[in-house]
Amino acid sequence: MNLDKIIICGHELHNHTHSYIHNAFYRTFKHLGYNVYWFNEDGVNNYPCDKNVDIDFNNTLFIVHGLESKNLPLNETSFYIGHNIEWTGNQFKIPAKHVLINSSKGIPHQNILSLQVYCIRCISDNLLHYKNNKYNCYSNDHTCIYLPWGTDLLPHEIDENIKNLELFDVKNISNFIGMPLEHNVQLKKSLEKYNIEYKNYGGTFDKSSDRNKSIEENMKLIQESIIAPALQTQWQKDNCYIPCRIFKNISYGKMGITNNETVYNLFDKKIIYSDSIDDLVKESLEFDKKEDKYTIIKKLMIEVRDNHTYINRINFILNYIKEFKNINVEK
């Protein structure tokens, strides 16, 4: 099956945490030269500057999030990659939340691939590893693939940060962009012991909020932070969930700081790790005084540049579906 376009379905930037995943897919496919579009739940183009007159939904690679799949175009000539979608039907399937749920329409089951985030199942369920990459996994029946998310920067953007790493205007502040949880409260208290101000932006999931930040604004806020931890909940730690924030913060130019042992191991124990937030802050501030800190950070930035951008994630997806599903996506 030869496909001639990619359509990302669901969300508008800032309306949900997954909108940032879709935005990263969109801008990376665009960078790679693919014919790509991103439509919100109502079918409105999120980037009106795209040439979108009379778009044909046939022969398309669809990337869909289950929360916003009620208007997903259904046809037999396309291939569908769905994240957290509940599919109903046997030979022909349809999202359970679809407006046409009671119709006879559907997608051939062989034209559907589930996409999940790397988690404890990749360790405990004996999933297969693609090309010996322990973080790119797939099920034995080829119905699901697993991968971590990544940084929202492209490799040349990371190179620009590497070039300017020692020029950032670092302040006595720690900025966090996202929805604050209980560990953020503890982080704020820990920072106060060192007279470091904690600030929170974004995380409203209201696309019109003035608290939202663009990629460029997000990056600048992290770059001016004296430390930028990527903290996680107990459930995420127990389930080996790897957040996109760790990749972003490193690619922006900050030392990797985590309370998740899985993340620590992903970076071969070259970042700062502790289950204690107090200890994390203490160790991170001590690292900031090291003479070779920039050398260490640059090596981590290169690791993210080469292995953890959406170019890496997209290449895995496209290579996998070409090898096992006989799907080719043309530019």
VMD Tcl script that draws the C-alpha trace (Angstrom):
set ca {
  {0.00 0.00 0.00}
  {1.42 3.37 -1.05}
  {0.26 6.45 0.88}
  {0.73 10.02 -0.28}
  {-0.03 12.11 2.79}
  {-0.12 12.16 6.58}
  {-3.07 13.51 8.54}
  {-2.81 14.05 12.28}
  {-6.30 13.97 13.81}
  {-7.44 15.66 16.97}
  {-6.53 18.53 19.31}
  {-5.49 22.12 18.92}
  {-2.26 23.39 20.40}
  {-2.57 23.87 24.20}
  {-6.03 22.22 24.54}
  {-4.59 19.01 26.00}
  {-1.20 17.60 26.96}
  {-1.33 15.34 23.90}
  {-1.58 18.39 21.63}
  {2.16 18.87 22.17}
  {2.79 15.33 20.92}
  {0.73 16.03 17.81}
  {2.50 19.34 17.26}
  {5.89 17.62 17.47}
  {4.78 14.99 14.94}
  {3.44 17.71 12.63}
  {6.48 19.98 12.61}
  {8.86 17.03 12.22}
  {6.96 15.44 9.32}
  {6.92 18.92 7.76}
  {10.67 19.28 8.29}
  {11.25 15.89 6.66}
  {9.37 16.99 3.55}
  {6.19 14.93 3.88}
  {2.75 16.13 2.79}
  {1.28 16.51 6.28}
  {-1.82 18.14 7.79}
  {-3.11 18.51 11.33}
  {-6.88 18.78 11.84}
  {-8.69 19.37 15.13}
  {-11.67 17.30 16.27}
  {-14.05 19.36 14.13}
  {-11.98 18.88 10.99}
  {-10.55 22.42 11.03}
  {-6.97 22.77 9.82}
  {-4.71 23.84 12.72}
  {-2.30 25.39 10.21}
  {-4.46 27.32 7.69}
  {-1.38 28.28 5.72}
  {-1.26 24.67 4.51}
  {-2.64 24.00 1.08}
  {-5.85 22.30 2.14}
  {-8.30 22.70 -0.72}
  {-10.25 19.51 -1.44}
  {-8.02 17.23 0.60}
  {-8.70 13.60 -0.28}
  {-8.73 11.40 2.81}
  {-7.83 8.28 0.82}
  {-4.30 6.88 0.70}
  {-3.46 8.54 4.01}
  {-1.41 7.67 7.05}
  {-3.63 8.78 9.94}
  {-2.21 9.47 13.41}
  {-5.03 9.64 15.93}
  {-5.53 10.13 19.67}
  {-8.45 8.22 21.17}
  {-9.82 11.17 23.11}
  {-10.61 12.95 19.86}
  {-11.51 10.27 17.35}
  {-15.26 10.76 16.92}
  {-14.93 12.33 13.45}
  {-12.07 10.20 12.16}
  {-12.43 9.71 8.37}
  {-12.98 6.01 7.62}
  {-11.83 4.30 4.44}
  {-10.16 1.12 3.23}
  {-7.26 2.74 1.36}
  {-5.58 4.33 4.40}
  {-3.53 3.12 7.34}
  {-4.35 4.18 10.91}
  {-2.02 4.55 13.88}
  {-4.08 5.06 17.02}
  {-2.92 6.03 20.50}
  {-5.26 4.94 23.31}
  {-8.19 4.17 21.00}
  {-10.85 1.67 21.98}
  {-11.66 -0.12 18.72}
  {-14.90 -2.01 18.20}
  {-15.75 -4.56 15.52}
  {-14.02 -7.62 14.10}
  {-12.91 -7.59 10.46}
  {-13.86 -3.92 10.19}
  {-13.19 -1.67 13.17}
  {-14.28 1.78 14.30}
  {-13.38 3.95 17.32}
  {-15.89 3.38 20.12}
  {-16.48 7.14 20.40}
  {-17.12 7.63 16.68}
  {-20.23 9.44 15.45}
  {-20.82 6.58 12.99}
  {-20.52 3.86 15.61}
  {-23.79 2.22 14.54}
  {-23.11 2.38 10.81}
  {-21.77 -0.37 8.58}
  {-18.61 1.59 7.86}
  {-15.26 0.68 9.31}
  {-11.54 0.19 8.79}
  {-10.10 -3.19 7.80}
  {-8.48 -4.57 10.94}
  {-5.18 -5.12 9.11}
  {-5.02 -1.37 8.39}
  {-4.80 -0.46 12.09}
  {-1.76 -0.27 14.36}
  {-1.92 0.72 18.03}
  {0.73 3.08 19.38}
  {1.62 3.09 23.07}
  {4.30 4.79 25.14}
  {7.24 2.80 26.44}
  {6.26 1.42 29.85}
  {6.76 -1.52 32.20}
  {5.06 -3.83 29.68}
  {8.12 -3.45 27.46}
  {10.11 -5.09 30.25}
  {7.64 -7.55 31.76}
  {5.70 -8.81 28.72}
  {8.65 -10.01 26.65}
  {7.88 -7.66 23.79}
  {10.18 -7.71 20.78}
  {12.77 -4.96 20.26}
  {13.04 -3.34 16.85}
  {16.59 -3.35 15.42}
  {17.96 -4.13 18.91}
  {16.66 -0.82 20.28}
  {15.39 -1.66 23.77}
  {13.06 1.36 23.81}
  {11.40 0.65 20.43}
  {9.21 -2.39 21.01}
  {6.38 -4.26 19.30}
  {3.98 -7.05 20.12}
  {4.39 -10.56 18.74}
  {1.18 -10.26 16.73}
  {2.27 -6.91 15.23}
  {-0.82 -5.07 16.45}
  {0.97 -2.58 18.71}
  {4.24 -0.66 18.86}
  {5.79 1.06 21.87}
  {8.13 4.04 21.99}
  {9.06 6.93 24.29}
  {8.10 10.45 23.29}
  {10.97 12.85 22.65}
  {12.09 16.45 22.52}
  {10.07 18.87 20.40}
  {13.27 20.32 18.90}
  {14.84 19.29 15.62}
  {18.54 18.31 15.51}
  {19.70 21.62 14.01}
  {17.84 23.48 16.77}
  {19.66 21.44 19.41}
  {22.96 22.23 17.67}
  {22.12 25.92 17.99}
  {21.58 25.47 21.74}
  {24.88 23.59 22.02}
  {26.63 26.49 20.32}
  {25.08 29.02 22.74}
  {25.10 26.84 25.87}
  {27.47 29.03 27.87}
  {25.68 32.25 26.90}
  {22.27 31.62 28.53}
  {21.08 34.26 31.01}
  {20.68 31.94 34.01}
  {18.74 33.37 36.94}
  {18.13 32.31 40.53}
  {14.87 30.74 39.48}
  {13.40 27.37 38.46}
  {10.64 27.55 35.88}
  {8.19 24.72 35.30}
  {5.94 24.59 32.22}
  {3.03 22.19 32.61}
  {0.35 21.03 35.02}
  {1.74 21.13 38.60}
  {1.23 18.04 40.76}
  {2.09 17.12 44.33}
  {5.81 16.76 43.64}
  {5.89 20.35 42.35}
  {4.75 21.51 45.79}
  {7.66 19.61 47.34}
  {10.04 21.04 44.73}
  {8.94 24.58 45.58}
  {9.63 23.95 49.27}
  {13.04 22.46 48.52}
  {14.00 25.40 46.33}
  {12.95 27.90 48.99}
  {15.66 26.51 51.28}
  {18.19 27.93 48.83}
  {16.24 31.14 48.18}
  {15.44 29.99 44.64}
  {12.16 31.20 43.20}
  {9.81 28.63 41.66}
  {7.47 29.67 38.84}
  {4.83 27.72 36.95}
  {3.49 28.37 33.44}
  {1.09 26.57 31.12}
  {-0.74 23.39 32.06}
  {-4.16 25.00 31.73}
  {-5.34 22.99 28.68}
  {-7.20 26.14 27.70}
  {-5.98 27.18 24.25}
  {-6.85 30.83 24.92}
  {-4.99 31.12 28.24}
  {-2.25 33.74 28.45}
  {-0.27 31.25 30.54}
  {0.41 29.11 27.46}
  {3.93 29.19 26.08}
  {5.28 28.52 22.61}
  {8.20 26.15 22.07}
  {10.53 29.15 21.90}
  {9.12 30.67 25.12}
  {9.19 27.30 26.88}
  {12.82 26.82 25.87}
  {13.87 30.29 27.07}
  {12.19 29.79 30.46}
  {14.03 26.51 30.95}
  {17.34 27.99 29.80}
  {17.14 30.78 32.35}
  {16.40 28.30 35.17}
  {19.26 27.45 37.48}
  {17.93 23.88 37.57}
  {15.07 22.26 35.61}
  {14.04 18.89 37.11}
  {11.76 16.51 35.20}
  {9.82 15.10 38.15}
  {7.24 12.33 37.97}
  {4.44 10.79 40.01}
  {4.80 7.49 41.86}
  {2.55 5.74 39.32}
  {4.74 6.92 36.46}
  {7.87 5.74 38.26}
  {6.36 2.36 39.12}
  {5.30 1.87 35.50}
  {8.62 2.93 33.97}
  {7.02 5.86 32.13}
  {9.55 8.11 30.40}
  {8.33 11.72 30.08}
  {9.02 14.00 27.12}
  {10.10 16.70 29.59}
  {13.46 15.05 30.30}
  {14.32 15.06 26.59}
  {13.12 18.64 26.16}
  {14.99 20.06 29.13}
  {18.26 18.44 28.08}
  {17.87 19.54 24.46}
  {17.20 23.09 25.65}
  {20.55 23.02 27.44}
  {19.94 21.94 31.03}
  {21.36 19.06 33.01}
  {19.05 16.05 33.18}
  {17.44 15.74 36.62}
  {15.01 12.91 37.44}
  {13.34 11.05 40.29}
  {12.63 8.09 37.96}
  {15.17 5.25 37.89}
  {14.02 4.17 34.41}
  {14.97 7.59 33.04}
  {18.26 7.44 34.92}
  {19.07 4.10 33.26}
  {18.01 5.34 29.81}
  {20.80 7.91 30.03}
  {23.27 5.29 31.34}
  {23.23 6.91 34.77}
  {24.87 10.06 33.42}
  {22.17 12.39 34.72}
  {21.23 13.34 38.29}
  {18.88 10.90 40.02}
  {17.35 10.55 43.46}
  {13.97 9.51 44.78}
  {14.27 12.39 47.26}
  {13.41 15.81 45.83}
  {15.45 17.50 48.58}
  {18.49 15.47 47.55}
  {17.85 16.17 43.87}
  {17.89 19.92 44.46}
  {21.03 19.70 46.58}
  {22.91 17.53 44.06}
  {21.74 19.66 41.13}
  {22.99 22.88 42.71}
  {26.31 21.20 43.48}
  {26.55 20.09 39.85}
  {25.94 23.67 38.72}
  {29.20 24.67 40.40}
  {31.31 22.06 38.58}
  {33.91 23.35 36.15}
  {33.14 20.65 33.58}
  {29.33 21.00 33.72}
  {29.05 22.29 30.16}
  {31.06 19.37 28.80}
  {28.73 16.93 30.55}
  {25.58 18.74 29.39}
  {26.81 18.93 25.78}
  {27.33 15.15 25.69}
  {23.76 14.64 26.92}
  {22.44 17.12 24.36}
  {24.19 15.17 21.60}
  {22.64 11.97 22.94}
  {19.17 13.52 22.69}
  {19.92 15.07 19.29}
  {20.99 11.74 17.83}
  {18.51 9.39 19.50}
  {15.50 11.17 21.01}
  {13.96 13.62 18.55}
  {10.74 12.97 16.65}
  {12.89 12.19 13.62}
  {13.97 9.06 15.49}
  {10.39 8.24 16.48}
  {9.02 8.81 12.98}
  {11.76 6.74 11.38}
  {10.91 3.85 13.68}
  {7.22 4.08 12.81}
  {7.74 4.37 9.06}
  {10.39 1.64 8.92}
  {8.25 -0.67 11.02}
  {5.08 -0.31 8.93}
  {7.09 -0.70 5.73}
  {8.75 -3.89 6.95}
  {5.82 -5.59 8.66}
  {2.72 -3.98 7.07}
  {3.98 -3.31 3.54}
  {3.07 0.38 3.94}
  {5.12 2.98 2.12}
  {4.61 6.70 2.74}
  {5.78 8.83 -0.16}
  {7.05 12.41 0.05}
}
mol new
graphics top color blue
foreach p $ca { graphics top sphere $p radius 0.5 }
foreach p [lrange $ca 0 end-1] q [lrange $ca 1 end] { graphics top cylinder $p $q radius 0.2 }
display resetview
